[in-house]
Amino acid sequence: MQPKSNIVHLPVYKPGKPIEDVKRELGLSEVIKLASNENPFGFSNFAKSAIQEQLQQINYYPDGASVELTSALATHLLVKPEQLIFGTGSSDIILMIARAFLTLEDETIMAEETFSQYKHNAEVENAIVVEVPLVDGKHDLVAMQAAITERTKIIWICNPNNPTGTIVTNEELVAFLDKVPDHVMVVLDEAYGEYVEDPSFSNGIQLLDKYHNLVLLRTFSKIYGLASLRIGYGIGDPEIIAYINQVREPFNTTRLAQVAAKAALADDAFLSYCREQNRAGIDFINQELERLGLDYFPAHGNFVMFDAKRASSEVFQSLLQKGIVARAGWKNYPNWIRISVGTMPQNEKFIAALEQVLQEVTVQ
C-alpha cells in the first residue's frame, strides 16, 4: 500500500529523550531532563484533588464539548464560550487549523526556526511552506508581511518563540496585524505567554475584538504543569472556531484533563510561585553563561537558548553522558543548545556539567 506521496519525506517529531531511556542506555542512576520545557515544580494541588475525585468515572466517556471547562475558561479569560476550542495540547489545535483551512498549493508563512509542528501539519495538507529567517533569534515581522501573496492562507507567530525564547512586542505585533489582509489568518501561539514579565509583551486576547482573522493558541502543558494530560486550547472569532470544530475528533480531550485544567485555573498562587522560580532560574543560568563567556538569547519563556561555541551535537551528547538531557539540532543554529529551566538544584547541576563539558572539549 502506498501512502500520500507528500508525507513520505516528513520527519517524525522527536521529543526530548525520556529519563528512563537515558538511565537504561547509559547506566546512570540520576538523570535530569531539561529538554522539553516542562514545569519542574509539578502542578496545582487543586488539579490533583480534581483528578482524584474523577477516578471512579474513568469508564465513562468525557464530555466531548468540554462544557464545564469551556464555561470556566471563558469566565477566566473574559471571552465568549463560542470563541474557545480544546485539543490534546495546542499541537492538536495546530493540526485542526491546518486540516480545516489549508489545501493543495495554499501558502503558509512562518519563521525558519520555530515550533516544528506548524510546518509539519502544513506539509501534511500539501500546502506550500514559506519560511522567513529570524533576525537575532526574533521573528522578522516586516519580512513576513512582505512575503504575503494572494495565495497566503495562514501566518504562524510563536510568541515567545520556541526555540529561541524571544518575543515580538505589542507595538510590533499591532503594526504587523494592521497590514495583514483580512482573509489571511494569523495564528499567535502563546504557549509560554504566562511566563512573560516584559511589559512590552502583547496579550493576544486584547487584540481579538479588532482583528477577527487572529487565532490564539494556549496550553495547560507549560506553566500549569499538566503536560502528560495533553490539553490546550484555541481562542478566536466564533465563525473561525466553528470551522475548526468541524474537523475535531470526538472526545479529543479526556475527563481527567478537563477537570484538572478547570481546577488549575483557580490556583493563582501556584502560577505566581512558578513564575517567580522560573525567573530566578533564568537569572542564574544567564549569569553563569556570562561567566563562561557564552552568548544567549533573551529568555521570556521557561527555557534558555545559548551558543556553546562548539558543535551542539557534541555538547548534547557530552551532557547526556553526565545525566543532563538538553535539546539541540537547529539548522541555522548548529552551535546552540536549548535548556529548560529546572529547579535551582537542577540548574546548578546543569551548569556544573556544562562547565566540565566545555573544558573537556577544549582539552581535546
C-alpha positions in Angstrom: 0.0 0.0 0.0 1.2 3.5 -0.9 0.8 6.5 1.5 0.2 10.1 0.3 3.4 11.0 -1.6 3.8 14.3 0.2 4.2 12.7 3.7 6.9 10.1 2.8 9.8 12.6 3.4 8.3 14.2 6.6 10.4 13.8 9.7 8.7 12.3 12.8 8.5 14.7 15.8 11.3 13.8 18.2 10.6 14.8 21.8 13.2 15.1 24.5 14.7 11.7 25.5 12.8 10.2 28.4 14.6 9.9 31.7 14.1 6.1 31.8 15.6 5.6 28.4 18.7 7.6 29.3 19.2 5.8 32.5 18.9 2.4 30.8 21.1 3.3 27.8 23.9 4.9 29.8 23.7 3.1 33.1 23.1 6.3 35.0 21.3 6.4 38.4 20.4 10.1 38.1 19.2 11.9 35.0 17.9 15.5 34.8 15.6 16.2 31.8 15.8 19.8 30.7 14.8 19.2 27.1 11.0 19.6 26.8 10.2 22.9 28.6 8.2 21.1 31.3 7.3 22.6 34.6 9.8 21.2 37.2 7.7 22.4 40.0 4.8 20.0 39.4 1.2 21.0 39.1 -1.5 22.5 41.3 -2.8 20.6 44.2 -6.3 21.9 43.1 -5.8 19.8 39.9 -4.6 16.8 41.9 -7.7 16.8 44.0 -10.0 17.2 41.0 -8.3 14.2 39.3 -8.7 12.0 42.4 -12.4 12.9 42.6 -12.9 11.7 39.0 -11.1 8.4 39.2 -14.3 6.4 39.6 -15.7 7.9 36.4 -12.9 6.7 34.0 -15.2 4.1 32.5 -17.4 6.8 31.1 -16.6 9.0 28.0 -15.7 12.6 28.8 -17.8 15.5 27.8 -17.0 15.8 24.1 -17.8 19.6 24.1 -15.9 20.3 27.4 -18.8 22.4 28.5 -17.8 23.0 32.1 -14.2 23.7 31.2 -15.3 26.0 28.4 -17.5 28.0 30.8 -14.8 28.3 33.4 -12.1 29.3 30.9 -14.4 31.8 29.2 -15.1 33.5 32.5 -11.4 33.4 33.4 -10.3 35.0 30.1 -13.3 37.3 29.6 -14.2 35.8 26.3 -17.4 34.1 24.9 -17.6 30.3 25.2 -18.1 30.0 21.4 -14.6 31.6 21.0 -12.9 28.5 22.5 -11.9 25.1 21.2 -9.9 22.4 23.1 -7.5 19.8 21.9 -4.9 17.3 23.1 -2.4 20.1 23.7 -2.1 23.2 21.5 -0.4 21.0 18.9 -3.8 19.4 18.3 -5.3 22.8 17.5 -2.4 23.4 15.0 -3.4 20.1 13.3 -7.1 21.0 13.2 -6.4 24.5 11.8 -4.2 23.1 9.1 -6.8 20.4 8.3 -9.7 22.9 8.2 -8.0 25.7 6.2 -5.0 24.5 4.2 -5.4 22.9 0.8 -3.1 22.0 -2.1 -0.8 24.9 -3.0 -2.1 27.3 -0.4 0.8 29.2 1.1 1.6 29.5 4.8 4.2 31.7 6.3 6.3 31.0 9.4 9.7 31.7 10.9 12.5 29.4 9.7 13.4 28.3 13.2 10.2 27.9 15.2 7.9 25.2 16.6 8.2 22.4 14.0 4.5 21.4 14.1 3.4 24.4 12.0 5.5 23.2 9.1 4.8 19.5 9.6 1.0 19.9 9.5 1.1 22.3 6.6 3.1 19.8 4.6 0.7 17.0 5.5 -2.0 19.1 3.8 0.2 19.7 0.8 0.5 23.4 1.4 3.5 25.5 0.3 5.6 26.5 3.3 7.3 29.9 3.2 9.9 30.2 5.8 11.3 33.6 6.9 14.7 33.7 8.7 14.8 35.0 12.2 16.8 38.2 13.0 18.8 37.9 16.2 16.6 35.0 17.2 13.4 37.0 16.7 10.5 36.9 14.2 11.1 39.3 11.3 7.5 40.6 11.0 8.4 43.1 8.3 9.8 40.3 6.1 6.9 38.1 6.9 4.4 40.8 5.9 6.4 41.3 2.6 6.1 37.5 1.9 2.3 37.6 1.8 0.8 36.8 -1.7 -2.7 36.2 -3.0 -2.2 32.5 -2.1 -1.3 33.1 1.5 -3.8 31.4 3.9 -2.1 31.3 7.3 0.7 33.0 9.1 2.2 31.5 12.3 3.8 33.5 15.0 5.2 31.8 18.1 5.4 34.4 20.9 7.6 33.7 22.9 9.3 31.8 20.1 10.3 28.2 20.6 13.3 27.5 20.5 14.8 31.0 20.9 12.7 32.4 23.7 12.5 35.8 22.1 9.3 37.9 21.9 7.7 40.4 19.5 6.3 43.4 21.3 2.7 44.5 21.3 3.6 47.6 19.2 5.4 45.4 16.6 2.5 42.9 16.5 -0.2 45.6 16.1 1.8 47.2 13.3 2.0 43.8 11.6 -1.6 42.9 12.0 -2.7 46.3 10.6 -1.0 45.3 7.3 -2.3 41.7 7.0 -5.3 41.2 4.7 -8.5 40.2 6.5 -8.7 37.0 4.6 -5.3 35.8 5.9 -5.4 34.0 9.3 -2.7 34.9 11.8 -2.1 32.2 14.4 -0.5 33.6 17.5 1.0 30.8 19.6 1.2 32.0 23.2 2.1 28.6 24.8 4.7 30.3 27.1 2.8 33.6 27.5 2.1 33.1 31.2 5.8 33.2 31.9 6.5 36.6 30.2 7.1 39.6 32.5 8.2 42.1 29.9 5.6 45.0 29.9 6.0 45.3 26.1 4.6 41.8 25.6 1.3 41.6 23.8 -1.8 40.0 25.4 -3.4 38.4 22.4 -6.8 38.3 23.9 -7.0 42.1 23.9 -6.5 42.1 20.1 -9.3 39.7 19.2 -12.0 42.3 19.0 -10.2 44.3 16.5 -8.6 41.5 14.4 -11.1 38.9 13.5 -8.5 36.9 11.5 -6.5 36.3 14.6 -6.5 32.9 16.4 -4.6 32.4 19.7 -3.1 29.1 20.9 -2.5 28.4 24.6 -1.9 25.3 26.7 -2.0 23.8 30.1 1.2 21.9 29.4 3.7 24.6 30.4 3.2 26.8 33.5 0.2 24.8 34.6 2.3 21.6 34.6 -0.4 19.3 33.0 1.9 18.2 30.2 1.0 14.4 30.4 -2.7 15.1 30.4 -2.4 16.8 27.0 -4.8 19.7 27.0 -4.6 23.0 25.2 -6.9 25.4 23.5 -7.5 27.9 20.8 -9.3 31.3 21.0 -10.7 33.2 18.1 -13.7 34.6 16.2 -16.7 32.3 16.7 -17.0 31.6 13.0 -13.4 30.5 12.7 -13.7 28.4 15.8 -16.8 26.7 14.4 -14.9 25.8 11.2 -12.1 24.3 13.3 -14.5 22.4 15.4 -15.9 20.7 12.3 -12.7 18.7 11.9 -12.2 18.0 15.6 -12.1 14.3 16.6 -14.8 13.2 19.0 -13.8 13.1 22.7 -10.4 14.6 21.9 -9.8 15.6 25.5 -10.1 13.3 28.5 -12.2 13.6 31.6 -9.2 13.9 33.8 -7.6 16.6 31.7 -10.8 18.6 31.6 -11.3 18.6 35.4 -7.6 19.2 36.1 -7.5 22.2 33.8 -10.6 23.7 35.3 -9.3 23.3 38.8 -5.9 24.7 37.8 -7.4 27.9 36.6 -8.3 28.8 40.2 -4.8 28.4 41.6 -3.2 31.8 41.0 -0.8 31.2 43.9 0.8 28.2 42.1 1.2 30.2 38.9 2.8 33.1 40.7 5.2 30.7 42.5 6.2 29.0 39.2 6.7 32.4 37.5 9.0 33.6 40.4 11.0 30.4 40.5 11.4 30.4 36.7 12.7 34.0 36.7 15.2 33.2 39.4 16.3 30.2 37.3 16.7 32.2 34.2 18.7 34.9 36.0 21.0 32.2 37.5 21.6 30.5 34.1 22.2 33.7 32.3 24.7 34.8 35.0 26.6 31.5 34.7 26.6 31.6 30.9 28.1 35.1 31.0 30.8 33.8 33.4 31.5 31.0 30.9 31.7 33.6 28.1 28.7 32.2 26.2 26.1 34.2 24.4 22.4 33.6 24.8 19.0 34.9 23.5 16.8 37.0 25.9 14.7 34.3 27.6 11.0 35.1 28.1 9.6 31.5 28.4 10.9 28.7 30.7 14.0 27.9 28.6 17.3 29.5 27.6 19.0 29.1 24.2 22.7 29.7 24.2 25.7 29.5 21.9 28.0 26.7 23.1 30.6 27.8 20.5 31.1 24.2 19.6 29.0 21.7 17.6 25.8 21.4 19.6 25.5 17.7 18.7 28.8 17.1 20.6 27.8 19.2 23.6 24.4 17.5 23.7 26.0 14.0 23.8 28.6 15.0 26.4 25.9 16.5 28.6 23.8 13.3 28.1 26.8 11.2 29.4 26.7 13.3 32.5 22.9 12.8 33.0 21.7 16.1 31.6 19.1 15.9 28.8 19.2 19.1 26.7 18.0 20.0 23.2 19.9 20.7 20.0 19.7 20.3 16.3 18.6 23.6 14.6 19.7 24.1 11.0 20.6 27.8 11.4 22.0 27.4 14.9 24.4 24.5 14.7 26.3 25.5 17.9 23.3 26.4 20.0 21.7 24.4 22.9 18.3 25.0 24.4 18.0 24.2 28.0 14.7 24.2 30.0 14.8 26.0 33.4 14.8 23.5 36.2 14.7 23.7 39.9 17.7 25.6 41.4 19.5 22.3 42.3 18.9 21.1 38.7 20.1 24.3 37.2 23.3 24.2 39.4 24.0 20.6 38.3 23.5 21.6 34.6 25.9 24.4 34.9 28.5 22.2 36.6 28.1 19.6 33.9 28.3 22.2 31.1 31.5 23.7 32.5 33.0 20.2 32.6 31.9 19.5 29.0 33.4 22.8 27.8 36.7 22.1 29.5 36.8 18.6 28.0 36.1 19.8 24.5 38.7 22.5 24.8 41.3 19.9 26.0 40.6 17.6 23.1 
